[in-house]
């Protein structure tokens, strides 16, 4: 179902309220020329409705020569913010940054978060945002799962496709995402509702099989044949399965 501009603004107002936006807050909307203009407008209108001080920061598009395409997830490290101290300071000055351009996995983002600024990523199409509107209950469920994951000392993954993978846990923290940024220095992503961690170093062993129809990122395609990854002591040692494996 199409989402009207009014509905999109109301949804943003809901998510910004969950993110603790009120008249005491300042909100920066980070955008580029490829940002969805409806998303940008809705974010700014919603923040104003909540009485916050709102401003926009626009950065040029960025595609690293090593990236595997134009997808912003195709390369991690450098972004349009790299070396742009003035823009970084403008974002650090906000209580909350609504990221509509995908400023992800960069040292600059980490520095912004360390100042206490919160960041909410919102880059999916409005219709997707509408279908996956976060709630307080989502946070409760994710944090309950986090307590279970923190207690776990190992993971065993099996699948009908043939995956059989084990790893020890505990060396690295659990990271949660529940769709809104409500604590100082928190990064989150609307829509989200999951948690993750990493295996202890050199403990991952076994086989992971990507089955036909599995989604491959950042290529945004579906696997057309099985791909088998053989893992030893934390490293993928073999990849086989025909053209897709290549």
C-alpha positions as semicolon CSV with decimal commas, in nm:
position;residue;x (nm);y (nm);z (nm)
1;X;0,000;0,000;0,000
2;X;0,136;0,348;-0,088
3;X;0,217;0,573;0,208
4;X;0,101;0,936;0,200
5;X;0,328;1,220;0,307
6;X;0,105;1,283;0,609
7;X;0,127;0,917;0,716
8;X;0,504;0,916;0,671
9;X;0,539;1,227;0,890
10;X;0,321;1,066;1,158
11;X;0,539;0,755;1,151
12;X;0,852;0,965;1,189
13;X;0,692;1,149;1,479
14;X;0,628;0,812;1,647
15;X;0,988;0,693;1,597
16;X;1,140;1,026;1,702
17;X;0,932;1,019;2,020
18;X;1,073;0,673;2,093
19;X;1,416;0,828;2,027
20;X;1,351;1,083;2,306
21;X;1,314;1,386;2,077
22;X;1,141;1,679;2,251
23;X;1,169;2,063;2,267
24;X;1,503;2,037;2,450
25;X;1,663;1,849;2,158
26;X;1,833;1,941;1,832
27;X;1,795;1,714;1,529
28;X;2,020;1,708;1,222
29;X;1,895;1,539;0,906
30;X;2,188;1,402;0,706
31;X;2,114;1,375;0,334
32;X;2,260;1,353;-0,015
33;X;2,113;1,395;-0,362
34;X;2,005;1,030;-0,365
35;X;1,819;1,050;-0,032
36;X;1,445;0,998;-0,062
37;X;1,308;1,355;-0,054
38;X;0,988;1,235;0,113
39;X;1,189;1,076;0,393
40;X;1,397;1,391;0,442
41;X;1,088;1,613;0,450
42;X;0,900;1,382;0,687
43;X;1,195;1,365;0,927
44;X;1,225;1,743;0,940
45;X;0,849;1,803;0,971
46;X;0,817;1,543;1,249
47;X;1,107;1,690;1,446
48;X;0,952;2,035;1,418
49;X;0,615;1,903;1,537
50;X;0,790;1,772;1,847
51;X;0,939;2,117;1,911
52;X;1,301;2,026;1,837
53;X;1,553;2,255;1,668
54;X;1,603;2,106;1,320
55;X;1,866;2,155;1,051
56;X;1,994;1,964;0,748
57;X;2,347;1,865;0,651
58;X;2,391;1,768;0,286
59;X;2,697;1,578;0,168
60;X;2,801;1,478;-0,185
61;X;2,763;1,119;-0,301
62;X;3,063;0,892;-0,247
63;X;3,170;0,571;-0,417
64;X;3,512;0,431;-0,330
65;X;3,713;0,290;-0,626
66;X;3,733;-0,044;-0,444
67;X;3,358;-0,070;-0,390
68;X;3,174;-0,351;-0,567
69;X;2,909;-0,120;-0,711
70;X;2,712;0,186;-0,607
71;X;2,554;0,026;-0,300
72;X;2,663;0,216;0,012
73;X;2,724;-0,114;0,192
74;X;2,971;-0,230;-0,075
75;X;3,271;-0,063;0,089
76;X;3,345;0,010;0,455
77;X;3,585;0,271;0,587
78;X;3,571;0,590;0,381
79;X;3,254;0,795;0,339
80;X;3,154;1,140;0,216
81;X;3,231;1,258;0,571
82;X;3,595;1,144;0,561
83;X;3,816;1,449;0,615
84;X;3,517;1,685;0,627
85;X;3,571;1,820;0,978
86;X;3,320;2,106;0,942
87;X;3,036;1,866;0,855
88;X;3,141;1,627;1,129
89;X;3,128;1,905;1,388
90;X;2,784;2,009;1,263
91;X;2,658;1,655;1,322
92;X;2,828;1,628;1,661
93;X;2,640;1,942;1,768
94;X;2,304;1,764;1,731
95;X;2,141;1,548;1,996
96;X;2,010;1,317;1,721
97;X;2,117;1,265;1,360
98;X;1,862;1,114;1,120
99;X;2,078;0,953;0,853
100;X;1,900;0,928;0,517
101;X;2,217;0,868;0,309
102;X;2,385;0,566;0,478
103;X;2,680;0,693;0,679
104;X;2,788;0,350;0,797
105;X;3,102;0,178;0,932
106;X;3,330;0,481;0,938
107;X;3,569;0,629;1,198
108;X;3,385;0,960;1,168
109;X;3,056;0,800;1,269
110;X;3,224;0,645;1,571
111;X;3,363;0,984;1,672
112;X;3,018;1,141;1,642
113;X;2,867;0,872;1,865
114;X;3,143;0,918;2,124
115;X;3,027;1,278;2,177
116;X;2,689;1,142;2,294
117;X;2,505;1,223;1,972
118;X;2,253;0,955;1,874
119;X;2,219;0,837;1,514
120;X;1,911;0,683;1,352
121;X;1,955;0,533;1,005
122;X;1,640;0,550;0,787
123;X;1,714;0,471;0,422
124;X;1,453;0,211;0,322
125;X;1,160;0,316;0,099
126;X;0,866;0,471;0,289
127;X;0,649;0,163;0,228
128;X;0,910;-0,056;0,400
129;X;0,937;0,187;0,692
130;X;0,558;0,172;0,728
131;X;0,550;-0,209;0,737
132;X;0,822;-0,225;1,001
133;X;0,738;0,053;1,244
134;X;0,928;-0,006;1,572
135;X;0,760;-0,028;1,912
136;X;0,867;-0,035;2,276
137;X;0,782;-0,407;2,272
138;X;1,048;-0,462;2,006
139;X;1,309;-0,318;2,240
140;X;1,193;-0,543;2,524
141;X;1,219;-0,853;2,304
142;X;1,563;-0,761;2,169
143;X;1,704;-0,683;2,515
144;X;1,566;-1,013;2,650
145;X;1,742;-1,195;2,367
146;X;2,060;-1,001;2,448
147;X;2,062;-1,145;2,801
148;X;2,044;-1,497;2,657
149;X;2,323;-1,429;2,406
150;X;2,546;-1,280;2,677
151;X;2,518;-1,603;2,877
152;X;2,592;-1,827;2,577
153;X;2,942;-1,968;2,540
154;X;2,899;-2,140;2,206
155;X;2,684;-2,142;1,893
156;X;2,591;-2,432;1,664
157;X;2,425;-2,358;1,330
158;X;2,266;-2,632;1,119
159;X;2,041;-2,606;0,814
160;X;1,859;-2,827;0,566
161;X;2,094;-2,694;0,298
162;X;2,388;-2,859;0,474
163;X;2,531;-2,596;0,707
164;X;2,701;-2,737;1,017
165;X;2,899;-2,467;1,193
166;X;3,026;-2,422;1,549
167;X;3,204;-2,141;1,729
168;X;3,285;-2,028;2,083
169;X;3,131;-1,704;2,212
170;X;3,214;-1,449;2,482
171;X;3,516;-1,263;2,350
172;X;3,308;-0,995;2,181
173;X;3,001;-0,799;2,297
174;X;2,643;-0,840;2,183
175;X;2,509;-0,557;1,966
176;X;2,137;-0,479;1,963
177;X;1,915;-0,299;1,713
178;X;1,547;-0,229;1,782
179;X;1,462;0,057;1,548
180;X;1,511;0,377;1,749
181;X;1,798;0,564;1,916
182;X;1,697;0,648;2,272
183;X;2,027;0,650;2,465
184;X;2,328;0,888;2,440
185;X;2,577;0,764;2,181
186;X;2,340;0,500;2,044
187;X;2,327;0,407;1,675
188;X;2,021;0,225;1,547
189;X;1,840;0,148;1,224
190;X;1,471;0,181;1,143
191;X;1,360;-0,084;1,048
192;X;1,546;-0,331;1,272
193;X;1,478;-0,588;1,538
194;X;1,771;-0,821;1,598
195;X;2,106;-0,866;1,773
196;X;2,442;-1,005;1,677
197;X;2,791;-1,086;1,797
198;X;3,111;-1,244;1,662
199;X;3,281;-1,579;1,726
200;X;3,586;-1,594;1,949
201;X;3,904;-1,566;1,745
202;X;4,016;-1,888;1,572
203;X;3,724;-2,096;1,709
204;X;3,489;-2,099;1,409
205;X;3,482;-2,443;1,247
206;X;3,261;-2,623;0,999
207;X;3,061;-2,558;0,686
208;X;2,817;-2,282;0,590
209;X;2,600;-2,339;0,284
210;X;2,430;-2,054;0,098
211;X;2,123;-2,212;-0,058
212;X;1,942;-2,130;-0,381
213;X;1,733;-1,820;-0,318
214;X;1,945;-1,685;-0,032
215;X;2,008;-1,310;-0,052
216;X;2,362;-1,195;-0,132
217;X;2,466;-0,852;-0,006
218;X;2,589;-0,603;-0,116
219;X;2,513;-0,740;-0,463
220;X;2,136;-0,745;-0,387
221;X;2,088;-1,065;-0,583
222;X;1,968;-1,415;-0,499
223;X;2,196;-1,719;-0,505
224;X;2,113;-1,929;-0,813
225;X;2,306;-2,235;-0,697
226;X;2,447;-2,362;-0,371
227;X;2,770;-2,205;-0,241
228;X;2,968;-2,392;0,023
229;X;3,210;-2,219;0,260
230;X;3,456;-2,437;0,450
231;X;3,580;-2,273;0,772
232;X;3,883;-2,369;0,981
233;X;4,010;-2,188;1,291
234;X;3,813;-1,875;1,214
235;X;3,904;-1,848;0,847
236;X;3,719;-1,943;0,529
237;X;3,963;-2,183;0,365
238;X;3,758;-2,299;0,064
239;X;3,465;-2,167;-0,139
240;X;3,310;-2,398;-0,397
241;X;2,987;-2,439;-0,590
242;X;3,036;-2,338;-0,954
243;X;2,991;-1,995;-1,108
244;X;2,822;-1,844;-0,803
245;X;3,117;-1,949;-0,587
246;X;3,354;-1,778;-0,828
